[in-house]
Amino acid sequence: MNKYQKEYIRRINNVIDYVEQNLNSDLSLTKLSEVANFSAFHFHRIFSVFTGETLNGFIKRKRVETAGRLLLNNLEMPVNEIAYQCGFNSVSVFCRNFKDHFKMSAQEFRENWEIEKSKNGQSNSKNNKLIASGDDYVCDVNSLKKGDSIMKKKIEVKEMPALNLVYCRHMGDFNLIGQAYAKLMKWAGPRGLLSSPDVKTVTVYHDDPSVTEIDKVRQSACITVNEDVKTEGEFGNMSLPTGKYVVGNFEISVTEFTEAWNAVCVWLSESGYQPADGHPYELYHNNHEEHPEKKFILDICIPVKPM
């Protein structure tokens, strides 16, 4: 682990400490990314890669586990008071989350502990074991690398040129963005926009699917253009500025996109760079339908700045 990875982990640990000390405070992505000093757009993925847990999942888990401890150690404290103390805005939300996590209601949890305590004369019941589990947060970086060791890839930080794009916006599941590309190609073809051998397809990401509900995630299905194009209706113009990006070149199947993005995130943690504000994108170099193994050859591009 080099000094840059140690800095990533230090920032993640700062967020973990902050969450544990402020369970009933503002734990929004905006606030926690400020604590971490990472771009809000990219912080959720960084946290997930290094902890193996989503940011929202971690917050929810710490809230219900803390509630569990309070239930056992403060037998006279009402459930509703515990719920609000742990950051839940209603008792019903607390009860639903608590039961999802512990597979029993808060009252059953408390009663079970009392029964076990009376039987054993001690408090190390299965409730305590449930609460104590899962506290090793930050993963070993070397173990994160093993999963992508067989992927064909090349990752580097480099200056990327500005891109002029024509897009068709897609909202929803990633697997359905092909519908937007089909519309775009049908519109662009008769206008001669696909005739250049240099034309590329590009997917630009506007939302993080780990944070935004999948049916609201916005992506732009794009083609590159070399001149101004008059657009209409659902087709628009977009430009991405020149700048420094971490660029991961991959040859992957449709099921390996998450693994590829995570590989870039892990590599970035060693590089002395961190994600900057700006849109990440995928730049495609082939038609995967023409690949003998139906694989995508693409660059994953994330804007970066020095740490």
N, C-alpha and C positions, 0 to 999 in steps of 0.2 A: 504494500500500500504506500503510495507516494504522498507528498505533502498536500497535493491538490485533493486527492480522495479524502484525506484526513480533514480537510477544510469542509468538503461536502458533508461528511459525517458529523462534524462539529455543528454545522448549521442545522442539520436534521435533528440532532440531539437537543439543540436549543428549542426547536419547535415542540419536541416531545415533552421537554421540561415545562414549557409554557402551557401546553394543553393540560398537563397534570395539575398545574398550579392555578389554572383559570377555567375549570370545567363549567362554571356558571356564568362565564363572560362571553364576549364576542370571539367565536372561533371560526370566523368566515375565512374563505380561501384568501381574500384580499389581506386580512389581518395576518394570517399565518405566513403568507409569502413575504410580508414585510419583516416578520420576525426572522425568517430564514434568509432574507436578502437575496431571494431568487425572483425571477419573473413569475408573476401569477399564472400566466398561461402554461408555463412548463413545470412549475413546482410540484403539481399533483403527480405527474409521471415520475419525477425524480424521487419523491417520497415513496411511491409505490415500488419502484425498482430496488431501492435500498432497504426497505423494510419488509417487502413481501405482503404489504397490506395497504389498501387505499387510505387516503387521509380521512375521508368520511367514516370509513369502517373503523379506523383506529380511534377516532373521537367517540364514536358510538360505544365501542367496546370499553374504553376507559370510563365512560360515564356509567355504564351499567355495572362494571366491576367495582367501581367506587361505591355505587349504591348498594351492591351486595355486602361490602365491608361495613357500611353504615347500618344496614339491616341487622347484621350479626353483632356488632359492637355497641349499638345504641338501641336496645330493645324497646325503649319507651318512645323513640322518635317516630312520629307518624310517617306513613309511606309518602303522603303528599309533600311533606317537608323535605324528605330525602330526595324526591323527584326534582323539586325546584333547586335544591342545593347542588345537584349534579348537572344542572343546565337544561333540564327538560322543561319545555314551555307549557306542558299540560300533563296531568296524571295519566290520562288515557294513552298518550304517546309513550310515556315512561313504561306503563304496564305492558304495552305491546312489544317494545324493544327489550324489556327485561325478560319476558317469556320467550321471545325469539332466541335470546342468548342462552338462558339457563334451562329452557324447556320446562319451566314451572313458574307459577306466579310468585310475586314478592312475598305474599303471606305464606305460601307453601314452602318457599325457600327458608323463611325464618323459622317456621314450625319444624321443618326437617332438621335444621341445625340444633334446635332445642332437644329433639328426640335423640339425635346422635350424641349430643353432649351428655345427656342423662344416662345413656347406655355406657358410654366409654369413659366418662369422667374427664373428658378433655375436649378441646374445641377443634381438633384436626379432622373435621368431617369432610365428606366429599364436596360440600359447599366451598370450604376453604381451598380445596385442591382445584376446583373449577376457577376460583378467583385468582389463584396464584399462577395459573398456567399462562404461557404465551407472552412473557415479559422480556424475551430477548428480541430487541427491536431491529437493530441495524444488521443486515446480513454481511457475511464475509464476502468481500468484493470478488475474491478468486472463485467462489462458488457461483457468482453471477455470470462469470465469464464462460464457465463450462458449457452452459446450455447453448451458446451460439458458436462453439468451437468448430462445428462442421459446416457452418454456413459460408458460402463464398462471399467475401466482403473485403472492402478496402475503405478505411475511414481516415479522414484527414480534415484539417481546418484550412480553408482556402477562400480566396476572394471569388465571389460568384457575380456574373454579369446581371445587369437589370433585365427583367423579362417583361415584354409587352404581351398581354394576354387578352383573348376573348373567352368569356365564360358563360356557362349555364349553371345556375345555382341549384344545389341539391340540399335537401334537409331531411335527415333521418338516417336510417341504417346504412353503414358503409357499403354493405353488399349490394345495395340498390343504386349506387352512384352510376352504374352502367347505363341506367335509363337516361340520366342527364347527358352522359357522353353520346348516347345514340341520338338524342335531340340535337346536340351541338354539331355532330358530324353531318346530320341530314341538312342542317341549315348552312353549315360552312362549305360543304362540297360544291354546290352550284355557284357559290360566290368565288370559287377558285382559291379558297384559303387552305386547302389541303394539298395543293399541287407542288409546293416547294418540298424538296427532299430534306430540308432542314427543320420542317415542322415537328414539334414535340407536343406530347400531351402532358399536362401538369395537373395534379390535384392539390389545391390550396386549402388548408385547414383554418377555420375561423373560430372553432370551439374545441375544448378538450372533452372527449367523450367520457372521461372518468369523472367529470364534474357536471357537465350539462346532460340533461336527460336525452337519451339517444334520439327520440323523435324530434328534438329541437336542435341537434347538432348540425351546423352549417358547413358545407364543403362546396368548393367551386370546381367543377369539371372544366378544364381549360385547354386551349391550344395556343401555341406561341404564334405571334404575327410580327412581321417586320415593318409594318406601316399602319397608319391610322385606319381603323375600320369602323364604318357606320353601323351601329347595332340598333336593335329594336326589341321591344317586348321583354321576354325573359333572358335575352342575350345581352351581355354588357361588356364593357372594357375594364381592365384592371392592369395595374403595373406593380411589379415587385422591384424594390430598389437594389442597386448593386450594394454589396457589403460582404462582410466576413461571415462565413457559415461553416458549421461542421457538416461535412458531406460524407455520408455513408453509401458506398456503392454495393448493391446486393443483387444476387440472382436467387429469387425465392419463390416458393409456391404461395398460393392464396392464403394458406393457413399460417404462414410464417411472418406476417407483417408485424404483429405485436412483438415477437422475438427480435426482429430486426430493429424496431424503434428502441427497444430496451438495450440492445447491443450498442447503439449510438449513444444512449444516455450513460451507460457504464464507461465507454471509451472517453466521453466528454469529461467525466469526473477525474480522469488522469491527466488531462491536457493543459490545465491552467486556464481554461475558459469556462464560462457559464452561459446558459441561454440568455439571449437578449430579447427585448420586445420586438415584435414583428411576426409575420405569418410563417410558420413552417410549411414545407411543401414536399411533394414527391414528384420527381422529374423522371418520366418513363423513356426508355431507350429502345423498346421493342413492342411488338404486338404479341402479347403472351399467347394468343391463340395460334400463332405461327411457331412458337417454341416447341421443340420435340417433347419437352416435359411440361408444357403449359406454364412455364415459369415467367415471372416478371423480372426484367433487368431494369433497375431503377436507382436513382439517387434519392436518399432521404436527406433533406436540407433543413437545418435549424439555424437561425441567426444567433450569433454568439458575440460575447464581449469578454475582455480579460477579467479574471477574478480580482 
